[in-house]
Amino acid sequence: MIPGREPLFKADDVSKWWKSNPQTYASDFHGGMQFGNKKVEFGTREYFESIDAEFYEWNVGHHGDKPFSNLFPYEQYLGKDVLEVGCGQGYQASNWAKAGAKITAVDLNPQAVKITTERFRQFDLTGNIKLCDARELPFDNETFDYVYSWGVLHHSPDIEKSLSEVLRVLKPGGGFGVYLYCRRSFYYLWGMRYVEGFLHFENQFLSPLQLASRYTDGWEKDGNPHTWPVTVSEMKSVFQDNCDDLKMSSLEIFPPTPMWAHFMPPVLRDLVPSFVQRAWIQNVFWNLWISGRKKT
């Protein structure tokens, strides 16, 4: 079982925060519209093209002949029913739609549903975009051939329930992919627990959950309402009894101005090349990719 963590806020508060701070991958981070020397208008075609370019650059190692095709088996699910849990700005849902899947995308945040719907309209894509809570997906058992979630469910007030819903709506033999933050990582153990928690005495007034929420998404704006990274052993307990071919690996994600730089001792920032720092600190299982198939 995943250790019980009382949510810091209700789901409505999580939704409201993400409405005000969408992940745009802009140079001014959450909610920003500045891309280099260019500022774009929210919801325009230029906006979508700008955020996509930045998002793809962060994840360059995952691309093959299509964006993220090194992770997502698009060809295997051509014409099949695919669900995204937590669509955000519609990045991944649009990739699946372009690849020929029958994509359904859901989000807790009404603005995410609205902006993803607008993206699909502007780029003439077909998909079913719905508002719902990942803890109670409005679909029958065994509805989808493939289910995925990209960096979302660690923000769920009940991550275990949300993950159980992923498996519930997945057909037997269907595939899944889930990206979550991981606590057994240099970034969490060094940056949050040691530097901020111990050296800066924040353990005295912040719980582990509060520390994780403060120093992950939105860290430049005092954090977000709820983030709880998982561990590999916790994810095994959730998936292994119901899944085949279960795999867990570290994703290589390289933001240009990474959060971990805040925690680096100055001597290391000066002496160690930035690409080494990125690989060493952020990607030692901070970004955990979980994939497999539901047992038949």
LOFI-612252 format. One record per residue: residue number from 1; residue in one letter; x, y, z of N, C-alpha, C in turn. Coordinates in steps of 0.2 Angstrom, whole numbers, padded with zeros to 4 digits. Layout:
LOFI-612252
n/res/n.xx/n.yy/n.zz/ca.xx/ca.yy/ca.zz/c.xx/c.yy/c.zz
NUM/a/X/Y/Z/X/Y/Z/X/Y/Z
...
END
This chain:
LOFI-612252
n/res/n.xx/n.yy/n.zz/ca.xx/ca.yy/ca.zz/c.xx/c.yy/c.zz
1/m/0004/-0006/0000/0000/0000/0000/0004/0006/0000
2/i/0002/0011/-0004/0006/0018/-0003/0004/0021/0003
3/p/0010/0024/0007/0009/0027/0013/0003/0032/0013
4/g/-0001/0032/0018/-0007/0037/0018/-0004/0044/0019
5/r/-0007/0048/0015/-0005/0055/0015/-0011/0059/0015
6/e/-0013/0063/0020/-0019/0067/0020/-0018/0072/0015
7/p/-0023/0073/0010/-0022/0078/0005/-0021/0085/0008
8/l/-0017/0089/0005/-0016/0096/0008/-0022/0100/0006
9/f/-0025/0099/0000/-0031/0103/-0002/-0036/0098/-0005
10/k/-0042/0100/-0006/-0047/0096/-0010/-0045/0096/-0017
11/a/-0049/0092/-0021/-0047/0091/-0028/-0049/0098/-0032
12/d/-0054/0101/-0029/-0056/0108/-0032/-0050/0113/-0032
13/d/-0046/0113/-0026/-0041/0117/-0026/-0035/0115/-0031
14/v/-0034/0109/-0032/-0029/0107/-0036/-0031/0109/-0043
15/s/-0037/0108/-0045/-0040/0110/-0052/-0039/0118/-0053
16/k/-0041/0122/-0047/-0040/0129/-0048/-0033/0131/-0049
17/w/-0028/0128/-0045/-0021/0130/-0046/-0019/0128/-0053
18/w/-0020/0123/-0056/-0018/0121/-0063/-0022/0125/-0068
19/k/-0028/0128/-0066/-0031/0133/-0071/-0027/0139/-0071
20/s/-0024/0141/-0066/-0020/0148/-0065/-0013/0146/-0067
21/n/-0011/0140/-0067/-0004/0139/-0068/-0003/0133/-0073
22/p/-0005/0133/-0079/-0005/0128/-0084/0002/0126/-0086
23/q/0004/0120/-0087/0011/0118/-0089/0012/0120/-0096
24/t/0015/0126/-0097/0016/0129/-0104/0023/0128/-0107
25/y/0027/0126/-0102/0035/0125/-0104/0038/0131/-0106
26/a/0035/0137/-0104/0038/0143/-0106/0044/0145/-0102
27/s/0048/0150/-0104/0054/0152/-0100/0052/0155/-0094
28/d/0046/0157/-0093/0044/0159/-0086/0039/0154/-0083
29/f/0040/0148/-0085/0037/0142/-0082/0029/0142/-0081
30/h/0027/0139/-0076/0019/0137/-0076/0015/0144/-0077
31/g/0011/0143/-0083/0007/0149/-0084/0010/0154/-0089
32/g/0016/0153/-0090/0020/0158/-0094/0018/0158/-0101
33/m/0019/0164/-0105/0018/0164/-0112/0024/0167/-0115
34/q/0030/0167/-0112/0036/0170/-0115/0040/0164/-0117
35/f/0042/0164/-0124/0046/0159/-0127/0052/0162/-0130
36/g/0057/0162/-0127/0063/0166/-0129/0061/0174/-0129
37/n/0062/0177/-0135/0060/0184/-0136/0053/0185/-0138
38/k/0049/0179/-0138/0043/0180/-0141/0037/0178/-0136
39/k/0032/0183/-0135/0027/0181/-0131/0021/0180/-0135
40/v/0017/0174/-0133/0012/0172/-0137/0005/0173/-0133
41/e/0000/0172/-0137/-0007/0173/-0134/-0010/0166/-0133
42/f/-0013/0165/-0127/-0015/0159/-0124/-0021/0157/-0129
43/g/-0020/0150/-0131/-0026/0147/-0135/-0025/0148/-0143
44/t/-0020/0152/-0145/-0019/0153/-0152/-0015/0147/-0155
45/r/-0015/0147/-0162/-0011/0142/-0165/-0004/0143/-0164
46/e/-0002/0149/-0163/0005/0151/-0162/0007/0148/-0155
47/y/0002/0149/-0150/0003/0146/-0143/0004/0139/-0143
48/f/0000/0135/-0147/0000/0128/-0147/0007/0126/-0150
49/e/0009/0129/-0156/0015/0127/-0159/0021/0129/-0155
50/s/0021/0134/-0151/0026/0136/-0146/0027/0131/-0140
51/i/0022/0130/-0137/0022/0125/-0131/0024/0118/-0134
52/d/0022/0116/-0140/0024/0109/-0142/0031/0109/-0143
53/a/0034/0114/-0147/0041/0115/-0148/0045/0114/-0142
54/e/0043/0118/-0137/0047/0117/-0130/0046/0111/-0127
55/f/0040/0108/-0127/0039/0101/-0124/0043/0096/-0127
56/y/0043/0096/-0134/0047/0091/-0138/0054/0092/-0137
57/e/0057/0098/-0136/0064/0099/-0134/0066/0096/-0128
58/w/0061/0097/-0123/0063/0094/-0116/0063/0086/-0116
59/n/0060/0083/-0121/0059/0076/-0121/0062/0073/-0128
60/v/0067/0076/-0130/0070/0075/-0137/0072/0067/-0137
61/g/0074/0064/-0132/0076/0057/-0132/0071/0052/-0133
62/h/0065/0054/-0132/0059/0050/-0133/0056/0049/-0140
63/h/0059/0053/-0145/0056/0054/-0151/0059/0049/-0156
64/g/0055/0046/-0160/0058/0042/-0166/0055/0045/-0172
65/d/0051/0041/-0176/0048/0044/-0182/0042/0048/-0181
66/k/0040/0048/-0174/0034/0052/-0172/0036/0054/-0165
67/p/0033/0060/-0163/0035/0062/-0156/0033/0057/-0151
68/f/0038/0055/-0146/0037/0050/-0141/0035/0043/-0143
69/s/0037/0042/-0150/0036/0035/-0152/0041/0030/-0149
70/n/0046/0032/-0146/0051/0028/-0142/0047/0025/-0136
71/l/0042/0028/-0134/0038/0026/-0128/0031/0023/-0129
72/f/0028/0027/-0134/0021/0025/-0135/0021/0020/-0142
73/p/0017/0015/-0141/0017/0010/-0147/0011/0012/-0151
74/y/0012/0018/-0155/0006/0020/-0159/0003/0015/-0164
75/e/0008/0012/-0168/0005/0007/-0173/0001/0002/-0170
76/q/0003/-0001/-0164/-0001/-0006/-0161/-0008/-0004/-0160
77/y/-0009/0002/-0159/-0016/0004/-0157/-0019/0009/-0162
78/l/-0017/0008/-0168/-0021/0011/-0174/-0028/0010/-0174
79/g/-0032/0015/-0174/-0039/0013/-0174/-0042/0010/-0167
80/k/-0038/0010/-0162/-0041/0007/-0156/-0042/0013/-0151
81/d/-0046/0010/-0146/-0048/0015/-0140/-0043/0017/-0135
82/v/-0040/0023/-0135/-0035/0025/-0131/-0037/0030/-0126
83/l/-0035/0030/-0120/-0037/0035/-0115/-0031/0038/-0112
84/e/-0031/0045/-0111/-0026/0049/-0108/-0030/0052/-0101
85/v/-0027/0050/-0096/-0029/0053/-0089/-0025/0059/-0087
86/g/-0028/0065/-0088/-0024/0071/-0087/-0021/0074/-0093
87/c/-0026/0077/-0097/-0023/0079/-0104/-0020/0086/-0104
88/g/-0020/0090/-0098/-0017/0096/-0098/-0018/0101/-0104
89/q/-0013/0103/-0108/-0014/0107/-0114/-0015/0103/-0120
90/g/-0016/0096/-0120/-0017/0092/-0125/-0011/0090/-0129
91/y/-0005/0090/-0126/0001/0088/-0130/0000/0081/-0132
92/q/0000/0077/-0128/0000/0070/-0130/-0006/0067/-0133
93/a/-0012/0070/-0131/-0018/0068/-0134/-0018/0069/-0142
94/s/-0015/0075/-0144/-0015/0077/-0151/-0010/0072/-0154
95/n/-0005/0070/-0151/0000/0065/-0154/-0004/0058/-0156
96/w/-0008/0056/-0151/-0011/0050/-0152/-0017/0051/-0158
97/a/-0020/0056/-0158/-0025/0057/-0163/-0022/0058/-0170
98/k/-0016/0061/-0170/-0012/0061/-0177/-0010/0054/-0179
99/a/-0009/0050/-0174/-0006/0043/-0175/-0012/0038/-0177
100/g/-0018/0041/-0177/-0024/0037/-0179/-0028/0033/-0174
101/a/-0026/0034/-0167/-0030/0031/-0162/-0037/0035/-0161
102/k/-0042/0031/-0158/-0048/0034/-0156/-0047/0037/-0149
103/i/-0045/0043/-0148/-0042/0045/-0142/-0048/0048/-0138
104/t/-0048/0047/-0131/-0052/0050/-0126/-0047/0053/-0121
105/a/-0048/0059/-0120/-0044/0063/-0115/-0048/0066/-0109
106/v/-0046/0065/-0103/-0050/0068/-0098/-0045/0072/-0093
107/d/-0048/0077/-0089/-0044/0081/-0085/-0049/0083/-0079
108/l/-0046/0085/-0074/-0050/0087/-0068/-0051/0095/-0069
109/n/-0047/0098/-0073/-0047/0105/-0074/-0051/0107/-0080
110/p/-0057/0111/-0079/-0061/0113/-0085/-0057/0117/-0090
111/q/-0052/0121/-0088/-0048/0125/-0093/-0044/0120/-0097
112/a/-0042/0114/-0094/-0038/0110/-0098/-0042/0106/-0103
113/v/-0048/0105/-0101/-0053/0102/-0106/-0055/0107/-0112
114/k/-0056/0113/-0110/-0057/0118/-0115/-0052/0119/-0120
115/i/-0045/0120/-0117/-0040/0121/-0121/-0038/0115/-0126
116/t/-0039/0109/-0123/-0037/0103/-0127/-0043/0103/-0133
117/t/-0049/0104/-0131/-0054/0104/-0136/-0053/0109/-0142
118/e/-0050/0115/-0140/-0048/0121/-0145/-0043/0118/-0149
119/r/-0038/0115/-0146/-0032/0113/-0150/-0034/0108/-0155
120/f/-0039/0103/-0153/-0041/0098/-0158/-0045/0102/-0164
121/r/-0049/0107/-0162/-0053/0111/-0167/-0048/0114/-0172
122/q/-0043/0118/-0169/-0038/0121/-0173/-0034/0117/-0178
123/f/-0033/0111/-0176/-0028/0106/-0180/-0032/0101/-0183
124/d/-0039/0102/-0183/-0043/0097/-0186/-0042/0090/-0184
125/l/-0042/0089/-0178/-0041/0082/-0175/-0048/0080/-0172
126/t/-0048/0073/-0171/-0054/0070/-0169/-0053/0067/-0162
127/g/-0057/0068/-0157/-0056/0065/-0150/-0062/0067/-0146
128/n/-0062/0063/-0140/-0067/0064/-0135/-0064/0067/-0129
129/i/-0065/0074/-0128/-0062/0077/-0122/-0067/0078/-0117
130/k/-0066/0075/-0111/-0071/0075/-0105/-0068/0078/-0099
131/l/-0072/0081/-0095/-0071/0083/-0088/-0072/0078/-0083
132/c/-0067/0076/-0079/-0069/0071/-0074/-0063/0070/-0069
133/d/-0064/0067/-0064/-0059/0066/-0059/-0056/0059/-0060
134/a/-0049/0058/-0060/-0046/0052/-0061/-0048/0047/-0056
135/r/-0050/0049/-0050/-0052/0044/-0045/-0059/0040/-0046
136/e/-0063/0043/-0051/-0069/0041/-0053/-0070/0041/-0060
137/l/-0067/0038/-0064/-0067/0038/-0072/-0074/0036/-0074
138/p/-0078/0040/-0078/-0085/0039/-0080/-0085/0034/-0086
139/f/-0082/0028/-0085/-0081/0023/-0091/-0083/0016/-0088
140/d/-0086/0012/-0092/-0087/0005/-0090/-0080/0001/-0089
141/n/-0080/-0004/-0085/-0075/-0008/-0085/-0072/-0011/-0092
142/e/-0066/-0011/-0093/-0063/-0014/-0099/-0065/-0011/-0105
143/t/-0065/-0004/-0105/-0067/0000/-0111/-0061/0001/-0116
144/f/-0055/0002/-0113/-0050/0005/-0118/-0044/0000/-0119
145/d/-0041/0000/-0125/-0036/-0004/-0127/-0029/-0002/-0124
146/y/-0028/0004/-0123/-0022/0007/-0120/-0024/0013/-0116
147/v/-0021/0014/-0110/-0022/0020/-0106/-0015/0022/-0104
148/y/-0015/0029/-0103/-0008/0032/-0101/-0010/0038/-0097
149/s/-0005/0040/-0094/-0005/0047/-0090/0002/0050/-0090
150/w/0003/0056/-0092/0010/0059/-0092/0011/0064/-0087
151/g/0014/0062/-0081/0016/0067/-0076/0010/0071/-0073
152/v/0005/0067/-0071/-0001/0070/-0068/-0003/0067/-0062
153/l/-0003/0060/-0061/-0007/0057/-0056/-0003/0058/-0049
154/h/0003/0060/-0049/0006/0062/-0042/0003/0068/-0039
155/h/-0001/0071/-0043/-0005/0077/-0041/-0012/0075/-0038
156/s/-0014/0069/-0039/-0020/0066/-0037/-0020/0066/-0029
157/p/-0026/0068/-0026/-0026/0067/-0019/-0027/0060/-0016
158/d/-0028/0055/-0021/-0028/0048/-0019/-0025/0045/-0025
159/i/-0019/0044/-0026/-0015/0041/-0031/-0017/0034/-0032
160/e/-0017/0030/-0027/-0019/0023/-0027/-0026/0022/-0031
161/k/-0031/0026/-0029/-0037/0025/-0032/-0037/0027/-0039
162/s/-0033/0032/-0041/-0033/0034/-0048/-0029/0029/-0052
163/l/-0024/0026/-0049/-0021/0020/-0053/-0025/0014/-0054
164/s/-0029/0013/-0048/-0034/0007/-0049/-0039/0008/-0054
165/e/-0041/0015/-0055/-0046/0016/-0061/-0043/0015/-0068
166/v/-0036/0017/-0068/-0033/0016/-0074/-0033/0008/-0076
167/l/-0032/0004/-0072/-0033/-0003/-0073/-0040/-0006/-0074
168/r/-0044/-0003/-0070/-0051/-0005/-0071/-0054/-0004/-0078
169/v/-0053/0002/-0081/-0055/0004/-0088/-0051/0001/-0093
170/l/-0046/-0003/-0092/-0041/-0006/-0097/-0044/-0013/-0098
171/k/-0044/-0014/-0105/-0046/-0021/-0107/-0041/-0026/-0105
172/p/-0043/-0032/-0104/-0037/-0038/-0102/-0033/-0038/-0108
173/g/-0026/-0038/-0107/-0021/-0038/-0112/-0020/-0031/-0115
174/g/-0023/-0026/-0113/-0022/-0019/-0115/-0016/-0017/-0112
175/g/-0012/-0012/-0115/-0006/-0009/-0112/-0007/-0002/-0109
176/f/-0002/-0001/-0105/-0003/0006/-0101/0004/0009/-0100
177/g/0004/0015/-0099/0010/0019/-0098/0009/0025/-0093
178/v/0013/0025/-0088/0011/0030/-0083/0018/0033/-0081
179/y/0018/0040/-0081/0024/0044/-0079/0023/0047/-0072
180/l/0027/0046/-0067/0026/0049/-0061/0033/0051/-0058
181/y/0033/0056/-0053/0039/0057/-0050/0040/0052/-0044
182/c/0047/0051/-0043/0049/0046/-0039/0053/0049/-0033
183/r/0051/0046/-0027/0054/0048/-0020/0061/0046/-0020
184/r/0063/0040/-0022/0069/0037/-0022/0074/0039/-0027
185/s/0075/0046/-0027/0079/0049/-0032/0083/0054/-0029
186/f/0089/0056/-0032/0093/0061/-0029/0090/0068/-0028
187/y/0086/0070/-0033/0082/0076/-0033/0078/0077/-0027
188/y/0074/0071/-0025/0070/0071/-0019/0074/0071/-0013
189/l/0078/0066/-0012/0082/0064/-0006/0087/0070/-0004
190/w/0090/0072/-0009/0095/0078/-0008/0092/0084/-0008
191/g/0088/0086/-0013/0086/0093/-0014/0080/0095/-0009
192/m/0075/0090/-0009/0070/0092/-0004/0071/0090/0003
193/r/0073/0084/0004/0073/0081/0011/0079/0084/0015
194/y/0085/0084/0011/0091/0086/0014/0092/0094/0014
195/v/0093/0097/0008/0094/0104/0007/0089/0108/0010
196/e/0082/0107/0008/0077/0111/0010/0074/0109/0017
197/g/0073/0102/0018/0071/0100/0024/0075/0100/0030
198/f/0082/0098/0029/0086/0098/0035/0091/0104/0035
199/l/0094/0106/0030/0099/0112/0031/0095/0118/0031
200/h/0089/0119/0028/0085/0125/0029/0080/0125/0034
201/f/0080/0119/0038/0075/0118/0044/0068/0118/0042
202/e/0066/0117/0035/0059/0116/0033/0056/0110/0036
203/n/0060/0105/0038/0056/0099/0041/0053/0101/0048
204/q/0055/0107/0050/0052/0109/0057/0045/0111/0056
205/f/0043/0113/0050/0036/0116/0049/0032/0113/0043
206/l/0036/0109/0039/0033/0106/0033/0033/0099/0033
207/s/0028/0095/0032/0028/0088/0031/0031/0086/0025
208/p/0033/0079/0024/0036/0077/0018/0031/0079/0012
209/l/0025/0078/0013/0020/0080/0007/0020/0087/0006
210/q/0021/0091/0011/0021/0098/0010/0028/0100/0006
211/l/0033/0097/0008/0040/0099/0005/0039/0097/-0002
212/a/0037/0091/-0004/0036/0089/-0011/0032/0093/-0015
213/s/0026/0096/-0012/0022/0100/-0016/0025/0107/-0017
214/r/0029/0109/-0012/0032/0116/-0012/0038/0116/-0017
215/y/0042/0110/-0018/0048/0111/-0022/0047/0106/-0029
216/t/0041/0105/-0031/0040/0102/-0038/0037/0107/-0043
217/d/0032/0105/-0046/0028/0110/-0050/0026/0116/-0047
218/g/0028/0122/-0050/0027/0128/-0047/0032/0131/-0042
219/w/0037/0127/-0041/0042/0129/-0036/0044/0136/-0036
220/e/0044/0139/-0042/0046/0147/-0043/0040/0151/-0040
221/k/0034/0148/-0039/0029/0152/-0036/0026/0149/-0029
222/d/0031/0146/-0025/0029/0143/-0019/0026/0137/-0019
223/g/0026/0133/-0025/0024/0126/-0026/0016/0126/-0028
224/n/0014/0120/-0028/0007/0118/-0030/0003/0115/-0024
225/p/-0003/0114/-0025/-0007/0111/-0019/-0005/0104/-0017
226/h/-0004/0100/-0022/-0003/0093/-0020/0002/0089/-0024
227/t/0007/0087/-0022/0012/0082/-0026/0015/0077/-0021
228/w/0014/0071/-0023/0017/0066/-0019/0020/0061/-0023
229/p/0027/0061/-0024/0030/0056/-0028/0030/0049/-0025
230/v/0031/0044/-0029/0030/0037/-0027/0037/0034/-0027
231/t/0037/0027/-0025/0043/0023/-0025/0041/0017/-0030
232/v/0047/0014/-0032/0046/0008/-0036/0043/0003/-0033
233/s/0044/0002/-0026/0041/-0004/-0023/0033/-0002/-0022
234/e/0031/0004/-0021/0024/0005/-0021/0021/0004/-0027
235/m/0024/0006/-0033/0021/0004/-0039/0021/-0003/-0041
236/k/0026/-0007/-0038/0025/-0014/-0039/0019/-0017/-0035
237/s/0018/-0014/-0029/0012/-0017/-0026/0005/-0015/-0029
238/v/0005/-0010/-0033/-0001/-0008/-0036/-0002/-0012/-0042
239/f/0004/-0013/-0046/0003/-0016/-0053/0004/-0023/-0054
240/q/0009/-0026/-0050/0012/-0033/-0052/0007/-0038/-0051
241/d/0002/-0038/-0047/-0003/-0044/-0047/-0008/-0044/-0052
242/n/-0009/-0038/-0056/-0014/-0038/-0061/-0011/-0037/-0068
243/c/-0004/-0037/-0068/-0001/-0035/-0075/0005/-0040/-0077
244/d/0006/-0040/-0083/0011/-0044/-0086/0016/-0039/-0089
245/d/0022/-0041/-0090/0028/-0037/-0093/0029/-0030/-0090
246/l/0028/-0030/-0083/0029/-0024/-0080/0036/-0021/-0080
247/k/0037/-0015/-0082/0043/-0012/-0083/0043/-0005/-0079
248/m/0049/-0003/-0076/0050/0003/-0074/0057/0006/-0075
249/s/0057/0012/-0078/0063/0015/-0080/0063/0022/-0079
250/s/0069/0025/-0079/0070/0032/-0078/0069/0036/-0085
251/l/0065/0041/-0085/0064/0045/-0091/0069/0051/-0091
252/e/0072/0052/-0097/0077/0058/-0098/0073/0064/-0100
253/i/0072/0068/-0096/0068/0075/-0097/0073/0080/-0095
254/f/0074/0085/-0100/0079/0090/-0099/0076/0097/-0100
255/p/0074/0100/-0094/0072/0107/-0095/0078/0111/-0095
256/p/0077/0117/-0099/0083/0122/-0100/0085/0125/-0093
257/t/0080/0126/-0089/0082/0129/-0082/0079/0125/-0077
258/p/0082/0119/-0075/0079/0114/-0071/0078/0116/-0064
259/m/0073/0113/-0060/0072/0114/-0053/0078/0112/-0049
260/w/0082/0107/-0051/0087/0105/-0047/0093/0110/-0046
261/a/0093/0114/-0051/0099/0119/-0050/0098/0123/-0044
262/h/0092/0124/-0041/0091/0127/-0035/0095/0124/-0029
263/f/0096/0117/-0029/0098/0114/-0024/0106/0112/-0025
264/m/0109/0114/-0030/0116/0112/-0032/0121/0116/-0028
265/p/0125/0113/-0024/0131/0117/-0021/0134/0121/-0027
266/p/0136/0128/-0025/0139/0132/-0030/0145/0129/-0034
267/v/0149/0125/-0030/0155/0122/-0033/0154/0117/-0038
268/l/0148/0114/-0037/0146/0109/-0042/0143/0112/-0048
269/r/0139/0117/-0047/0136/0121/-0053/0142/0124/-0057
270/d/0147/0126/-0054/0153/0129/-0058/0157/0124/-0062
271/l/0158/0118/-0059/0163/0114/-0061/0160/0108/-0066
272/v/0154/0106/-0064/0151/0100/-0068/0147/0103/-0074
273/p/0149/0100/-0080/0145/0103/-0086/0137/0102/-0085
274/s/0133/0106/-0087/0126/0106/-0086/0123/0100/-0089
275/f/0125/0097/-0094/0122/0091/-0097/0123/0085/-0092
276/v/0129/0085/-0089/0131/0080/-0084/0126/0081/-0077
277/q/0125/0087/-0075/0121/0088/-0070/0114/0086/-0071
278/r/0112/0087/-0077/0105/0085/-0078/0104/0078/-0078
279/a/0108/0074/-0081/0108/0067/-0081/0109/0064/-0074
280/w/0113/0067/-0070/0115/0064/-0064/0110/0066/-0059
281/i/0107/0072/-0058/0103/0073/-0053/0095/0072/-0055
282/q/0093/0075/-0060/0086/0075/-0061/0084/0068/-0063
283/n/0088/0065/-0067/0085/0059/-0070/0087/0052/-0067
284/v/0090/0052/-0061/0091/0046/-0057/0084/0044/-0054
285/f/0080/0042/-0058/0073/0039/-0056/0069/0045/-0053
286/w/0070/0051/-0054/0065/0056/-0053/0059/0055/-0057
287/n/0060/0055/-0063/0055/0054/-0068/0054/0046/-0070
288/l/0049/0043/-0067/0048/0036/-0067/0043/0034/-0072
289/w/0045/0030/-0077/0040/0028/-0082/0038/0020/-0080
290/i/0032/0019/-0080/0029/0013/-0078/0025/0010/-0084
291/s/0027/0004/-0087/0023/0002/-0092/0022/-0006/-0091
292/g/0017/-0008/-0095/0015/-0015/-0095/0009/-0017/-0098
293/r/0006/-0023/-0097/0000/-0025/-0100/-0005/-0028/-0094
294/k/-0011/-0027/-0095/-0016/-0030/-0090/-0017/-0037/-0091
295/k/-0016/-0041/-0086/-0017/-0048/-0087/-0024/-0050/-0090
296/t/-0023/-0055/-0094/-0029/-0058/-0098/-0033/-0063/-0093
END
